[in-house]
Amino acid sequence: MKTLTRFILVVLFGALHIAVLSAQNVDWDKLIEDWRKEYHVPGMSVGIIRDGKIILSKGYGVLEEGKKEKVDEKTLFSIASNTKAFITASLAQLVDEGKIKWDDKVKSYLPYFELYDPCVSEMMTIRDLLCHRSGLGTYSGDLIWYRSEYSAEEVVRRVSTIPSQYEFRNGYGYSNVMFITAGEVLRAVTGKKWDQYVRENFLVPLQMNRTITSTNEFSSTSNIATPHKPEGTHETPIEWVNWDNMGAAGGIISSSDDMLKWMAMQLNHGIHGTDTFFSTQSQYAMWTPHNNFVVSSNAHNLYSRNFNGYGLGWGLKDYQGHFLVNHTGGYDGMYSSVTMLPNDNLGIVVLTNSMYSIGPMLSLEIIDKLLGFPQKDWKDRGLKQEVVTWNSKAERIKARTDARQVGTLPTIKEDLITGLYRDPMYGDIRIIKEGPHIYIEFLSSPDLKAELSHWHFDTYVLNWIKQQAWFSFGTVQILKDNNGKPNKLLFDVPNDDIFFEEINAIRISP
């Protein structure tokens, strides 16, 4: 028996030794550059930390397609929804200080807060805001804040008009508007806007000196990546979009160097140097599944996954028997990914200036190499998933263009469809005529203005004046009332994020 035990230990030590040597011998530059080129990502920055030591923090590619300036470890990218973890950490501090409880009612701090049902409005807690179980659908209501001039409070006040898609606490709907609400709770308790609180309590003490919270700060810094919109194998540079009104859900702009400092604190149980940012108990709360998902047979076989859920601002799952904490973020022309294996003291951040979801799959390959797991072709799997995603988008547009009825005429004269239309959720929309041109204006979102051209019947194509990252082709139909007069707008803009079909705008004046 002793001989067998000794043999097993020798085999295990040998396997561990081989895994460590394998990880040390990885050519990270070649691996990451191969990924970048195959995904057609103009520029990216990758950071890896293990056992408190930085293995890698480096940039690859360029700040902007067609230009020479290189990305480095200090280049700024939007981390988008990875901001959400900063909001939950901020609220965790308030819990530790006894200023709030996770299960405090939202209305205790925001009396104006209302949802689709008065009972739900009364029951909704801070904890509910942070784990996507409000009953709202995924991305529902994002049109309220996207490119709009509404303040965060105004966005929250309009949430009551968004219909539910499942029963309260009985489903999952990824909700940016609920995290905007969480940011307003933070402001109500502390008297500080979310960005001021995060800067004072996390960015400054962690020396995340490059990190900013608004595009308005660009004038005082440099080395900023340019967002890009994929168009086939070509990447088109697009402008940065200001997200200040939804900042608590996705407003932070950071670098791989700074995000490694954030992950180091997280992996060290909320401690950095002599500072404790939040208690172990609060970290357990954030890293405990509050909203669980069914694990498919494919996920079980591919990832050896046994559970999958969402905590408070973090996605939670297992990979090859190891606890995994992660989140991704999508911004106009940029994607981010943060992945941590707390029990292995390992963290990975991937920041890109394109809208291909390279981060999660690349992180799995990095994990496999560092922990000596069997190697899988994650790059090929990821590329195939991207092809399916983008083909699906193209097919939806093609279905609409194929359905066009050529040679039809509108039944309502163009002069008569002009006027002011109002939607309870979004607000006012105006159709105007300027000379031979007809335009549609989203009054709270000037950057969504489009010129209308006849498509078929009483439907018009939306020719966006400005480049849009999340959508391209779209139409609006002018519906008539029983007397044959223009009465309502019906939008069809196929995309996965900004849902124009939620608009129910009724004409209120010529």
C-alpha positions, 0 to 999 in steps of 0.5 A: 500500500505504501508503495502504491501511495508513493507511486501515485504521489510521484505521478501527481507531482510529475504531472504538476511539474510538467504543467508548470514547465509547460506554462513557463514555456508558453510563447504568449506573444505568438499565441495572442497575436495569432488569435488577434489576426484570425479574429481580425481585431485591430488592437487588444491588450491582455493581462494575466496575474497568478499568485499575486504576480503579473505574468503578462500585461501587454498590447497587441496590434494598433489603436486604429485600423490603418494607422501605426500607433501601437496598443500597449498595457496602458492603452484605454479601452471601454470595459463596459459591463465589467463596470457592474462589479465596481458598483456591487463592490461599492454597495458591499462597502456600504453593507460592511459599514452598516449603511445599507443591507442587501435586502433593503427595499429600493423604494426606501432610497428611491421613492420614485422607483416604479416597475411594471407592477406596484407589488413588485415595485414595493418588494424589489431589493438592492440584491434584486437589482444586482442579479437580473431577476427583476422580471424585465427582459434582457436589454429591455429598455436600453433604448431609453438611455442609449445615445440619449440626453436623459440623466440616470435619474430620468432613465430610472423614472421611465423604467415603470413603462417597460413591460415584464417578460417573466415573473419577478424572481422567476427568471433571468433578464440581463438588465442595464437599467437595473444597474443604472438604478443601483447607481442611483441608490449608491448616490442616494445613500452617499450623496455622491454620483457613482463615478465619484464614489468609485474613484475615491474608494477604488480607483485612487487607493488601488492606484488605477491612475489611467482609469477614467469614467467618461469620454469627457475625460479624453481631452486630458489623456492620451493613448486611447484605442479607437472603437471599430465596427466589423464589416466582413473582414474589414474593421471600420473605425467609429466614434466613441459614444458617451455613456454617462447616463448609464455609467453605473452599468458600463461607463468605466474606461481602463487598461490591462495594467489597471484591471490587473490591480482590480483583479489582484484585490479581488483575488486577495479577498478584498484586500490590497496592502493594508486596505480592506475594500470589503469583507470576506462575507461581502465577497461571498455574497457577490460570488454566490449564485442568486440566479441559476441557469440550466447547464446544457449537455453541450456545456457539461461536455465541453466545459465540464460544467456542473453549475452556471449562475449569476451572483451580484455583478458577476457571472459564476460557473465551474470549469474543469472542476475549478470555480470560475468568476467572470464577466464580459462587456460590450460597448460600441466598437469594443469588447472586454472580458474579465475571468478569475479562478479564485481558488487558483489565484488566477486572473485574466483580462482581455480588452479589444477595440472590435466587436468580436467576442474573443475574450472568453475563448482566449481566456480558456486557452490561457487557463488550459495552458497555465493549469495543464488542462487538456488542450482544446481548439478554443480559437476554432470554436470561437471563430465558428460561433462568431460566424454563426452570430454574424450570419444570423444578423445578416440573415435577418436583414436579408429576410426583410430585404427579400420581402420588399414589395417593389413598385408599391406606393404609400397610401398616406401622402408624405406631407401628412405623416409629419408630426410629433409622436409620443411613446411613454417609455422613450419619449417624443419622436418627430417626423419632419420634411425639409425640402424634398427630404423626410427625417425622423428625429428621436428628440432625446437622442439626436444621434439617432436621427435618420432620413426616411426613404420609401421602402414599400406601402407605408413603410420607410427605410431608416438611413441613419445620419451617423454610423451605428454600432449595434444596428444598420438596416431598419424600417418604420411603418406609419400605421393609420387610425380608423379614419385613415389618418397617420396614427402610430409608428411601428419599428423594425430594426433587427439587432440583439441589443437596442430594441426599437420594437419596444416603442409604441409611439402615438401621433399627438400633433401635426 
